[in-house]
Amino acid sequence: MIFILSKILIYFLKPITWIFLALVIAVFFPKKRRLFLILAFVFLLFFSNGFIVGKFFNFYESGYPTKQKYDVGIVLGGYSGYNERNQKIEFGSASDRLFQAIDLYKSGRINKILISSGSANLFDTSKKEADLTIIYLHQIGIPDSSIVVENLSRNTIENAKNSLAIVEKINPNAKVLVITSAWHIPRSRLIFNRFAKHKIDYYPTDYFGKTEYDFADYFIPSASALQAWEMLLKEWVGYIVDGLRG
């Protein structure tokens, strides 16, 4: 039930929805038209500014852990989908999670890659992200002995419960590295540390906040900034909710 509600409520965390509602109110309520037109304009200027959202990400995103070796690298899902045209995995904006895990494995920093992801689809749950990923890992030469699959989780809480239970069976004293987007690490740390019996480290990927900003970020409205705010607001709400659950 919580999973379904989260899918519905996400539409109310979109700044573009707030802008649209302000314009609708301005059209149908003439006495409030000026107020809501100004409000829509302010929302648009603020939430479409790449520099503003970038600085929020800079503040929130986590840094790299100290360089060391780990027994298991847990890759959190949400980085890919299923391409109906060629019946293969299709990588998305967070695919750096997987590619950085592969790099860590190839460089000897993690011994096993644990893919933790089921299906986030409300209706068709037959295509599991972890299962699609395994096919890809085989194609690039990573052996079964180095791959662990957890294909039932649909959110970060289930990622933590299911993957840590598997690690406990494989190696109770394993050194674990959780690999996920830099903006997702604060919430992942909150959840994984709740279930972990040993210290866990976290490896950030696909940073959104830049180290340097250009002219367009300061002054040119950006559709990607609106999308970034949606992602960040969803993450903040999730952090608060998961914190209250604990």
MOCORHU-V939289 format. One record per run of one state. SS is the DSSP state (alpha for helix, beta for strand, coil for the rest). FROM is the first residue (numbers start at 1). LEN is the number of residues. Records with the same first field share a line. If there is no record, write none. Layout:
# MOCORHU-V939289
SS=FROM-LEN, FROM-LEN
This chain:
# MOCORHU-V939289
coil=1-1, 14-1, 29-1, 48-2, 61-9, 77-3, 84-4, 92-4, 107-3, 117-12, 140-4, 151-5, 171-5, 196-4, 206-9, 220-3, 246-1
alpha=2-12, 15-14, 30-18, 50-11, 96-11, 129-11, 144-3, 156-15, 182-14, 215-5, 223-23
beta=70-7, 80-4, 88-4, 110-7, 147-4, 176-6, 200-6
